[in-house]
């Protein structure tokens, strides 16, 4: 029979809390940096009802959080997690830069116009890169 161990639970809950706070903090930092590097103002566009901006930003966040979750599951120390979190953010930002420079030079104008096809393309690319990024972290 398994008995509830409050001491083990407390230790686990503390680890959970620290990991959740670290991951949440890195997600907020990533979101701020991502919004800063994009030429369009996602916040203003989303507040104005631009669904394309919401979808594109949501895709970037998911593309970042997926490898972040993998890093949480596969790292043993906070410094190791921090390194993977930074790398995951850099990869997502480089992904946007490549899309903007190579595939869709007018991506920001299209998002500002509310073009959902562009937003869905960005979401798909961000998710694909995030999933590959997460898978590579498990190797």
N, C-alpha and C positions, 0 to 999 in steps of 0.2 A: 504494500500500500504506500502510495506517495503522499507525503505530508507537506503542506505548505510551509516553506521556510522564509520567514519574514526578513531575515538578514540577507539571504541570497537575493530575494526580491528587491530589497533596498539597494544593494550593490548594482543589480541589473538595471533598476530604475534610474540610478544616478548615471550609469553609462549611457542609457537610452537618452536621458535628458541632455547630456553633454553633446552626444552625437547629433541629436535633433537640432539643438541650438547652433552647433557649428554648421550643419548642412543648411539650415534656414538662413543663417548669416551669409554664407557663401552664395546662396541663391539670390538674396537681396543685392549683394555686391555685384554679382554677374548681371542682374537685371539693370542696375544703375549704369554699369559700364557699357552694356549692350545698347541701351537707350542713348547713351552719350556718343557712341561711335556711329550710329545710324544718322543719316542726314535729315530724316523726317522725325517729327516729334510724336512718338507713339502715344504719350500721355494725352496730349491735346487732341489727337485724332480719335483716340478711343473715347474720351469724354464727349467728343462731338458725334459719336455714333458710327465711326468708321470701323465696320466689321473686319475689313481686310487688315487693318493695323492690329486689331486684337488677335486675329488668327495668326498673323506672322509673328508677333511677339510671343504668343502662347506656344507656338512651335519652337521658337528659340529656347524658351524656358524649359519645355519638355525635353528638348535635345540636350540641354545642360543637366537637368535633374536625373535623367536616366543613367548616365555614367557616374553621377554623384552618388546615386544609390548603389551602384556596383562598387564604387570605391569604399562606401561604408561597409558593405558586406565582405569585402576582401582585404581590408587593411587592419592592422593590429594596433597602430599607434596614431595619435593625432598628427604628428608631423608628416607621416606617410599619407594620411588622408588629405592634408592641406596641399601637398604636392600634386596629388591626383586631381583635386578640386580645381587648382589653378590651371593644370594642363587641360582639363575638360573645358574650362571657360575660354582658354586661348583657342582651342580647336573650334569651338562654336563661332567665335568672333572671326577667325580666319575664314571659316566657311561662308559667313555673310560677305566678307570682303571679296572672296573669290567669285561668288554669285554676282556681286555688284560690278566687279571688274570684267568678268568673262561672259557670263551667261545673260545677265540682264542689267546693262549699264544704267537703265532708267528705272530700276526697281523702286526707288523711293518715290518718284513721281507716280508710278503705278499704284503704290500703296496709298499715297495721298488721295488719288482719284477713287480709291475704294475697289480696285480690281481684285476680285476674289480669286481669280485664276493665279495671279502672282502670289497672293497670300498663301494659297494652298500649295503652290510650288515651293515657297520658302519653308512652310511647315513640313512638307515631305522631305526636303533636303536636310533640314535641321534634325528631324527624327531619325532619318537614315544614318546620318553622321553620328548622332548620339548613341544609337544602338550599336553601331560598329565600334565606337569608342568604348562603350561599356563592355562589349565582348572582348576587346583587346586587353582590358584591365584584368580579366580573369586568367589570362595566360601566365 
